[in-house]
Amino acid sequence: MKLFAVGPVEMYPETMEIGGKQVPYFRNEEFSQVVLHTMDMLKESVNAPEGSEAIMLACSGTGAMEAAVMNCFSESDKVLVIDGGSFGHRFVELCQIHNIPYTPLAVDRGETLTRNMLEQATGEEKFTGLLVNIHETSTGQLYDKQMLSDFCKERELFFAVDAISSYLADELDMCRYGIDLVIASSQKALALAPGLSMIVASPNALQRAENSTQKTMYFDFRSYISNGKRGQTPFTPSIRVMYELEDRLTRIYEKGVDKVISETAEIAEDFRKKIREIGLSFPDYPLSNFETPVIFPENSADAYEVFLQLEKEYGFVVNPNGGDLASVQFRVGHIGNHSIEDNDMLVDAIRQIMDK
Ligand SMILES: *Cc1c(COP(=O)(O)O)cnc(C)c1O
């Protein structure tokens, strides 16, 4: 079995070794040092501004999205939500649940998000924040960070970025783009087990959290910040995944964050070139290095059938698309323990199934 999925993804042998060990006790100095070291690497990996803090949550990525919405926005905000797919829509639902005034900006299928669309959606009204999944995993579109950054700076919007499926696959720099909050999660490009989500909060975000009036115990950033200063969390963390994360980030630093991203870009470009050669295509809006939506032309194989056969005959797992796209498209992840040779094997298998 080989995972070409978008999460969980193909893990590294070192990570799996950590996964096989006894989980240690954690309210001690040894674990605190692991956490502090991890938090430092995490902040540095996104070039967080001076005074930022990392928050380690024992939940899946959606929990971190909810925590971010609850701690950084209130009923007196007005948030623009990029509603460009199922993850964007999750932010819409979170704003509804937590009574945050918002306007959704729908990105239609195949459409590229533009500055003009931002202007149209906001008009003359005063907005206070922007919520975006910088790579909308359900479509593969990577939104233009510079464009969103300029818009947020000009209008003084709090810029909150779900980078769960972009962190370590595409460049990300909080200082450069004026990003106020970044969300990442363990099971995507980090290639760890699920269950750990991370937020890097800028001083702006910390100030919003400090003044938050939302009622929550588990997601109250204030207790994560005060405990985090000594390398601890208010509740039992995903201890094993924290060890996996420290190991992974240490290895990523040895190689260089930029190199990790450029290698993923190479694998993605190579894959896109090879599927073109067998008559398949991909969307023409900007794509993340994280994944490729593979489009089957009319009168060729049924994408869902190919997805089933890939798993059954070859043990290769890709992500089927839902709804009316199921028969024409599936998605292939490029993150995790993958090589150019894996691309060859996968493209070869797709070709063989199509030729049948
Ligand atoms: C995977 C993902 C999430 C988190 O999903 P969970 O199933 O809750 O881990 C959130 N946002 C994006 C963009 C994702 O790709």
The ligand as an SDF file (V2000), in Angstrom:
LIG
                    3D

 15 15  0  0  0  0  0  0  0  0999 V2000
   -7.0440   18.7300    6.0380 C   0  0  0  0  0  0  0  0  0  0  0  0
   -7.4560   20.1450    6.1380 C   0  0  0  0  0  0  0  0  0  0  0  0
   -8.0790   20.6480    7.3080 C   0  0  0  0  0  0  0  0  0  0  0  0
   -8.3270   19.8300    8.5320 C   0  0  0  0  0  0  0  0  0  0  0  0
   -9.1630   18.7490    8.4150 O   0  0  0  0  0  0  0  0  0  0  0  0
   -9.2680   17.7430    9.6490 P   0  0  0  0  0  0  0  0  0  0  0  0
   -9.9510   16.5630    9.0450 O   0  0  0  0  0  0  0  0  0  0  0  0
  -10.0700   18.3960   10.7030 O   0  0  0  0  0  0  0  0  0  0  0  0
   -7.8670   17.4760   10.0940 O   0  0  0  0  0  0  0  0  0  0  0  0
   -8.3950   21.9800    7.3410 C   0  0  0  0  0  0  0  0  0  0  0  0
   -8.1460   22.7880    6.3070 N   0  0  0  0  0  0  0  0  0  0  0  0
   -7.5590   22.3510    5.1870 C   0  0  0  0  0  0  0  0  0  0  0  0
   -7.2830   23.3270    4.0830 C   0  0  0  0  0  0  0  0  0  0  0  0
   -7.1960   21.0180    5.0650 C   0  0  0  0  0  0  0  0  0  0  0  0
   -6.6020   20.5780    3.9490 O   0  0  0  0  0  0  0  0  0  0  0  0
  1  2  1  0
  2  3  1  0
  2 14  2  0
  3  4  1  0
  3 10  2  0
  4  5  1  0
  5  6  1  0
  6  7  2  0
  6  8  1  0
  6  9  1  0
 10 11  1  0
 11 12  2  0
 12 13  1  0
 12 14  1  0
 14 15  1  0
M  END
$$$$
